[in-house]
Amino acid sequence: MTQPISIGIVGYGNLGRGVEAAIRQNPDLRLEAIFTRRDPDKLEAGTQMVSINDIERYRGKIDVLILCGGSATDLPEQGPALAKLFHTVDSFDTHARIPEYYAEVDASSRAAGTVGVISTGWDPGLFSLNRLLAEAVLPEGSEFTFWGKGVSQGHSDAIRRVPGVKNGIQYTIPREEAVERVRSGENPELSTRDKHLRECYVVAEEGADREAIAETIRTMPNYFADYETVVHFVSEETLAAEHGAMPHGGHVLRSGRTGAGNTQIVEFSLKLDSNPEFTASVLVAYARAAYRLAQKGESGAHTVFDIPFGLLSPKSPEQLRKELL
């Protein structure tokens, strides 16, 4: 029997725990260690918890390292640094900074002879692939991406930083009328406000000015000011009971024309009970691909655009041709 691919996880938040669960569903992978900045002795997990300070000791023991930190501050530092030591996979999702991040990881991984797969997940990731495919097939057309209904972790964090807010969560909700206009082949011009609604559930601190909180949220630049934003005030018990999950999803559509003006619609959609668990499952599949690329002698940074789908599957090319083609 072929030796399982040895995986390390960096970070043990929601995404790291999702990767741990996903590895259990893939018999060709084996979890070697989870690396954390916290005290390993105070964390419970099904495998050895290791301080991030000791990660270099695992060179040669880990085939692929899956990086589960955040894109704001963790990955810009960890991605290039750890690509010097290991083959890596991450879910860097700050779209505007992907070219810059790619260049940094590429420089590190090429110098070290490692493979660094960046920006996997579902957006960027699977949604990116579907945007590319639809655009290539329908060069005359327009692309539309709708996110949700789902919890936006970044926007939820922004709510919780508003003075007077004890806790809160924000849902991004696509406007169904806008989605249907695209599906009908109308190819509409849609503003940011036309495409999405933002709905907030807020626990206010005792004695706080609720109207001031709501107004601060609704007018917050870069987060809520460009959208219709609805703010609901709820109790801590209601927030915990009714808004404790992390669902998400969305749609990528392209409306195009072919031949004598025939309308063609391409759509890809996701409906996720758990955003971090699904993202983790994508990371794990790309860890397998990273290992296979390394076995072929490749190095440098790679995106989902650079990796054949067949490398994601545990099945052989022969099986795939027979069973799925």
Disulfide bonds with the S-S distance in Angstrom:
none
